[in-house]
Amino acid sequence: MFENIRDKIRELVRSLDYVMSLHAEEEMENDSLSILDIESVLFSGKITERQLEPLTRESKYLVCGRTLDDLEVTVVAKLSLMGKLVIITVFKTEGDEYEH
């Protein structure tokens, strides 16, 4: 359903054309995840949901995939107006429940 967005996200990761929010970096550290884990999720994962920000009307995407250690993780990201991928947050996913 979101194949074009998925492909664009993968292209931006491949070219290292992304930025991470401070919140995403803190969550990575809290969950003992590396940037390689996040890249693995974005390369192997699928977009499970699109959400619209109420104020800005920007779309953000939830990408669920596997880390290098085969943990299920969700990455929340958006495409910026400047053409970069912005990683907003990350969290481990356990089935349908989230671990924060």
C-alpha angles and dihedrals in degrees: 000000000000097000095133092051091044090052092048091050091051091048091052092048091048090053092043088239097145140098131207126220118234087246091056091050091050092049091049090053093046091052094041092242126151130213087253089059090053092048089050090054091050093047097044102028135090131228106254099177145008119212129190120221105233097220103037098027088223118150121237124188133216110216116192118195147126131285125221087269091050096253117148110242134172121216119198111206143156137199110246125222087246090061098254129125111243115203105209102180144336132209141172113256123213109189106298095335125084127226113212 
